[in-house]
Amino acid sequence: MNSAQIDFQQIRIKHILFKSKVRSVLYGGALDSVFFSDAGPISNWFVQVGKVKYGNEPELYSLQKTHNDLLSSANQLFGLYRNGSIDQAHAGMKDIEKLSDRFQELLSQVEKRLALRADIV
């Protein structure tokens, strides 16, 4: 496994954990406010790895924007849940899933292109 594969595997795992933690909060689990902030592990990955190693990849901006949209949506759902609109918060998981699919799609696109580039070199 090359460096890029490891980097993208790390962000993929962090993303899956993100979705799991959103669902957990919406079903009564504790909110990890740092995890769901700009200081969270996915945001840190973009700063420490993404922009440093893959800043020239066209998908990186869209990938980061999609993650920011996920953060925003998750925080809106948490607000709904806190205010007693539990069913509405649960229904909002559909939006999280759609954004997650977009995130995974972008991640796969950049991974495939980098793998092709590695094969050429």
Phi and psi in degrees as a GROMACS rama.xvg file:
@    title "Ramachandran Plot"
@    xaxis  label "Phi"
@    yaxis  label "Psi"
@TYPE xy
-85.1711  174.773  ASN-2
-58.5016  -43.6948  SER-3
-63.9247  -41.3099  ALA-4
-61.1763  -41.7114  GLN-5
-65.0506  -45.2043  ILE-6
-58.2271  -45.566  ASP-7
-75.4988  -28.3432  PHE-8
-66.0506  -39.437  GLN-9
-61.4839  -46.9869  GLN-10
-67.9656  -35.0219  ILE-11
-63.8064  -44.42  ARG-12
-63.8914  -43.0848  ILE-13
-62.2518  -37.4663  LYS-14
-66.9402  -42.5261  HIS-15
-62.682  -40.9682  ILE-16
-62.6888  -39.1399  LEU-17
-56.1258  -52.6745  PHE-18
-60.5671  -40.8447  LYS-19
-62.9868  -41.6006  SER-20
-69.157  -35.052  LYS-21
-60.8793  -51.6415  VAL-22
-58.8965  -41.8301  ARG-23
-59.496  -46.9439  SER-24
-61.7468  -41.5122  VAL-25
-72.2161  -9.35174  LEU-26
-116.45  26.2538  TYR-27
102.065  -0.995924  GLY-28
-74.2114  166.743  GLY-29
-74.3311  142.139  ALA-30
-85.5597  124.55  LEU-31
-94.8643  91.7339  ASP-32
-63.3316  -30.8431  SER-33
-68.4028  -42.1424  VAL-34
-57.8894  -37.8375  PHE-35
-97.6949  37.9641  PHE-36
-130.481  -179.421  SER-37
-68.2594  -10.7462  ASP-38
-97.2152  4.72088  ALA-39
-71.0131  170.616  GLY-40
-63.4135  -33.3492  PRO-41
-73.6513  -43.9998  ILE-42
-60.1951  -40.7742  SER-43
-62.7173  -38.3999  ASN-44
-59.9987  -42.3733  TRP-45
-62.3589  -39.0446  PHE-46
-73.5075  -47.182  VAL-47
-86.1651  -28.3087  GLN-48
-119.892  -56.4287  VAL-49
-54.3188  -58.0441  GLY-50
-69.5165  -32.8004  LYS-51
-70.1102  -49.7688  VAL-52
-93.3206  -30.836  LYS-53
-126.277  21.2986  TYR-54
-59.6349  -23.2736  GLY-55
-89.3375  -3.65001  ASN-56
-78.2253  129.962  GLU-57
-60.8141  -29.2695  PRO-58
-77.1572  -17.5304  GLU-59
-60.4995  -42.9755  LEU-60
-61.1485  -45.7116  TYR-61
-65.1304  -37.1675  SER-62
-63.1772  -46.0452  LEU-63
-67.6853  -39.3362  GLN-64
-62.7517  -41.9533  LYS-65
-63.2714  -40.0821  THR-66
-63.5859  -42.2399  HIS-67
-62.0597  -37.9645  ASN-68
-64.5141  -38.5092  ASP-69
-62.8772  -44.6426  LEU-70
-59.3911  -46.5874  LEU-71
-61.8864  -46.6348  SER-72
-62.6348  -43.7159  SER-73
-60.6623  -45.6231  ALA-74
-65.2143  -33.6199  ASN-75
-64.9585  -42.986  GLN-76
-64.659  -37.8357  LEU-77
-62.3734  -39.437  PHE-78
-63.1294  -44.269  GLY-79
-58.8657  -45.0392  LEU-80
-61.7654  -46.8183  TYR-81
-60.671  -33.7435  ARG-82
-86.4781  6.3347  ASN-83
91.7222  0.646724  GLY-84
-88.9831  61.7302  SER-85
-65.4573  -44.7657  ILE-86
-62.4586  -39.5419  ASP-87
-66.318  -39.4441  GLN-88
-63.4902  -43.6886  ALA-89
-62.2104  -41.85  HIS-90
-63.2604  -30.3066  ALA-91
-67.3481  -13.2786  GLY-92
-60.7964  -24.1806  MET-93
-60.1146  -40.2241  LYS-94
-66.8185  -39.9966  ASP-95
-60.8977  -43.5475  ILE-96
-62.6112  -42.6547  GLU-97
-62.8243  -46.0075  LYS-98
-64.7832  -37.6832  LEU-99
-63.0082  -41.9834  SER-100
-60.8262  -41.5286  ASP-101
-62.6413  -44.7374  ARG-102
-58.8342  -48.1053  PHE-103
-63.9288  -38.4794  GLN-104
-63.0125  -46.5112  GLU-105
-63.2364  -41.7075  LEU-106
-61.5844  -43.0936  LEU-107
-64.4829  -38.9219  SER-108
-60.9801  -48.4354  GLN-109
-68.801  -37.5981  VAL-110
-60.6328  -45.8004  GLU-111
-63.1091  -43.6543  LYS-112
-65.0003  -42.0748  ARG-113
-65.8398  -35.5855  LEU-114
-66.2282  -41.1367  ALA-115
-63.0084  -42.1415  LEU-116
-62.2511  -39.554  ARG-117
-66.4586  -35.566  ALA-118
-67.6916  -32.8941  ASP-119
-72.6981  -37.7449  ILE-120
